[in-house]
Each structure stands twice: as C-alpha cells, then as structure tokens.
Amino acid sequence: MKKLMMGLVAMAFVWAVQAQAAEVTWQKDIKPIFDKNCLDCHGKDSPDYGDFKKDKKKWTDKSTGMRMDTYSHLIAFVGWPDTGALMRRLDDGSSKTDKKPGNMYEHLGANDAERKANLEVFKSWVGSWNLKRWADVTKEDLNAIKAKF
C-alpha cells in the first residue's frame, strides 16, 4: 500500500511539472519572442499608450509603436484599454473573411514557418484569441484570457 501511495505521489509530481513546463508564460515564452522581433519599435524608448494616442502621427512617422516591452505594457493590448489590439495586429488572417493578416504579423519571424510557430505561442498565451474591440468583448471573452506572467 505504501509503495502504491508513493507511486501515485511521484506520478502526480511528474504530471504537475510537465503541466507547468507546458504552460505558456510571459517570462518563459513571450518575452524572448518579443525581444527578438518587436523590441526595436516597441521598447523602452517607445511612448506609453496615452502619449502615443495624443500624437499618433509623430510616433508613426518615426516608425515607433506603443511601448510593449513589459508584461504590464503588453497586457493593455490584450485586455484593456486597447482590447484585442495585440490579436488584431499579430493575427495571420486565417479567421477573417478577407484573409488579410494583421499589420504586425510579418514581424513575428524571419520566415512563414517561424511566424506561424510564434503566432501559436502567442495564441496559447492569450487563450481567448479574438479580434474584438472593447465595445464588443464579452465577460466570457475576458474570463478566457490566460496571459500568465
């Protein structure tokens, strides 16, 4: 009986470690992709959301987007105040009727295979991958967002 209990505990431990390793997080999975592909235009020298919105033309003329280099900055483009912006910009277009990818999809990687793989990581991280804006998002949509740190 003792061996059976020890075996069950060991199996539970292995399962928990595997589940945690498979869980997509900002620190482990998203930040490395972001740093490699997005940091040049969305790093610490980029304006915060409010400053960008005040003078969007100034920043876009400089080829600079909003700051997204930290978890707290990026999550604003998943949940609120710019709900779904991350998903709309990174989407490959496969779920849209016009099949047009978002304007940042091309920056997800050096080739189509890398872009697709990185998009899947982002989709796993977000959880509720939809292209809705705040006015159309439901409580269920928000509750389905994973986006773990």
C-alpha positions as CSV (number, residue, x, y, z in Angstrom):
1,M,0.0,0.0,0.0
2,K,2.9,2.3,0.9
3,K,4.5,1.7,-2.5
4,L,1.3,2.4,-4.3
5,M,0.9,5.7,-2.5
6,M,4.5,6.7,-3.2
7,G,4.0,5.8,-6.9
8,L,0.8,7.9,-7.1
9,V,2.6,10.8,-5.4
10,A,5.5,10.5,-7.8
11,M,3.2,10.4,-10.8
12,A,1.3,13.4,-9.6
13,F,4.5,15.3,-9.2
14,V,5.7,14.4,-12.7
15,W,2.4,15.4,-14.2
16,A,2.4,18.8,-12.3
17,V,6.0,19.5,-13.5
18,Q,5.0,18.7,-17.1
19,A,1.9,20.8,-17.0
20,Q,3.8,23.7,-15.6
21,A,6.5,23.3,-18.3
22,A,3.9,23.3,-21.0
23,E,2.1,26.4,-19.7
24,V,2.9,29.4,-21.8
25,T,4.0,32.5,-19.8
26,W,5.2,36.0,-20.5
27,Q,8.6,35.4,-18.9
28,K,9.4,32.0,-20.4
29,D,7.8,32.1,-23.8
30,I,6.5,35.5,-24.9
31,K,9.3,37.8,-23.8
32,P,12.0,36.0,-25.8
33,I,9.9,36.2,-29.0
34,F,9.0,39.8,-28.3
35,D,12.6,40.8,-27.6
36,K,13.8,39.2,-30.8
37,N,11.1,40.5,-33.1
38,C,9.3,43.5,-31.6
39,L,11.7,45.4,-29.3
40,D,13.1,47.7,-31.9
41,C,9.8,49.5,-32.4
42,H,8.0,48.7,-29.1
43,G,10.8,49.0,-26.5
44,K,11.5,51.3,-23.5
45,D,12.1,54.3,-25.7
46,S,8.6,54.0,-27.2
47,P,5.7,56.1,-25.8
48,D,3.2,54.7,-23.4
49,Y,-0.4,54.2,-24.7
50,G,-1.6,57.6,-23.7
51,D,1.3,59.5,-25.1
52,F,1.1,57.6,-28.4
53,K,-2.6,58.3,-28.7
54,K,-2.0,62.1,-28.1
55,D,0.3,62.4,-31.1
56,K,0.0,59.2,-33.2
57,K,1.3,60.8,-36.4
58,K,4.5,61.9,-34.6
59,W,5.3,58.4,-33.5
60,T,4.3,56.5,-36.6
61,D,6.4,58.9,-38.7
62,K,9.4,57.8,-36.6
63,S,8.3,54.1,-37.2
64,T,7.8,53.8,-33.5
65,G,4.8,51.9,-31.9
66,M,3.5,52.0,-28.4
67,R,5.6,50.6,-25.6
68,M,5.0,46.9,-25.1
69,D,8.3,45.6,-23.7
70,T,7.0,44.7,-20.2
71,Y,4.2,42.4,-19.2
72,S,2.2,45.4,-17.8
73,H,2.6,47.3,-21.0
74,L,1.7,44.4,-23.3
75,I,-1.3,43.2,-21.4
76,A,-3.0,46.5,-22.0
77,F,-3.3,45.4,-25.7
78,V,-4.8,42.1,-24.8
79,G,-7.4,43.1,-22.2
80,W,-7.8,46.8,-21.6
81,P,-7.7,49.7,-22.6
82,D,-6.8,48.7,-26.2
83,T,-8.7,45.4,-26.0
84,G,-7.7,42.9,-28.7
85,A,-5.1,45.1,-30.4
86,L,-2.4,42.6,-30.0
87,M,-4.5,39.9,-31.5
88,R,-5.7,42.1,-34.4
89,R,-2.1,43.2,-35.2
90,L,-0.5,39.7,-34.9
91,D,-3.3,37.6,-36.5
92,D,-2.4,35.7,-39.6
93,G,-5.8,36.4,-41.2
94,S,-7.0,32.8,-41.3
95,S,-10.0,33.5,-39.2
96,K,-11.1,36.6,-41.1
97,T,-13.3,36.6,-44.2
98,D,-10.8,38.7,-46.2
99,K,-7.9,36.5,-45.0
100,K,-5.7,39.6,-44.6
101,P,-3.1,39.3,-41.8
102,G,-2.7,42.0,-39.2
103,N,-0.1,44.7,-39.9
104,M,2.4,43.2,-37.4
105,Y,2.1,39.5,-38.5
106,E,5.1,39.9,-40.9
107,H,7.3,40.9,-37.9
108,L,6.7,37.7,-36.0
109,G,9.6,35.9,-37.6
110,A,12.1,35.8,-40.4
111,N,10.0,33.3,-42.5
112,D,6.5,32.0,-42.7
113,A,7.3,28.9,-40.6
114,E,8.8,31.0,-37.8
115,R,5.9,33.4,-37.9
116,K,3.3,30.6,-37.7
117,A,5.1,29.0,-34.8
118,N,5.5,32.3,-32.9
119,L,1.8,33.1,-33.5
120,E,0.8,29.8,-32.0
121,V,2.8,30.6,-28.9
122,F,1.1,34.0,-28.6
123,K,-2.3,32.3,-29.1
124,S,-1.6,29.8,-26.4
125,W,-0.5,32.6,-24.1
126,V,-3.6,34.8,-24.7
127,G,-6.1,31.9,-24.6
128,S,-9.1,33.8,-25.9
129,W,-7.8,34.8,-29.3
130,N,-10.4,37.0,-30.8
131,L,-10.2,40.2,-32.7
132,K,-12.9,42.1,-30.8
133,R,-12.6,45.7,-29.5
134,W,-13.7,46.7,-26.0
135,A,-17.2,47.6,-27.1
136,D,-17.8,44.1,-28.5
137,V,-15.9,42.0,-26.0
138,T,-18.0,39.9,-23.5
139,K,-17.3,39.0,-19.9
140,E,-16.7,35.4,-21.1
141,D,-14.1,36.6,-23.6
142,L,-12.3,38.4,-20.9
143,N,-12.5,35.5,-18.5
144,A,-11.0,33.2,-21.1
145,I,-7.8,35.3,-21.3
146,K,-4.9,33.4,-19.8
147,A,-1.9,35.7,-20.4
148,K,0.1,34.5,-17.4
149,F,3.2,36.3,-16.2
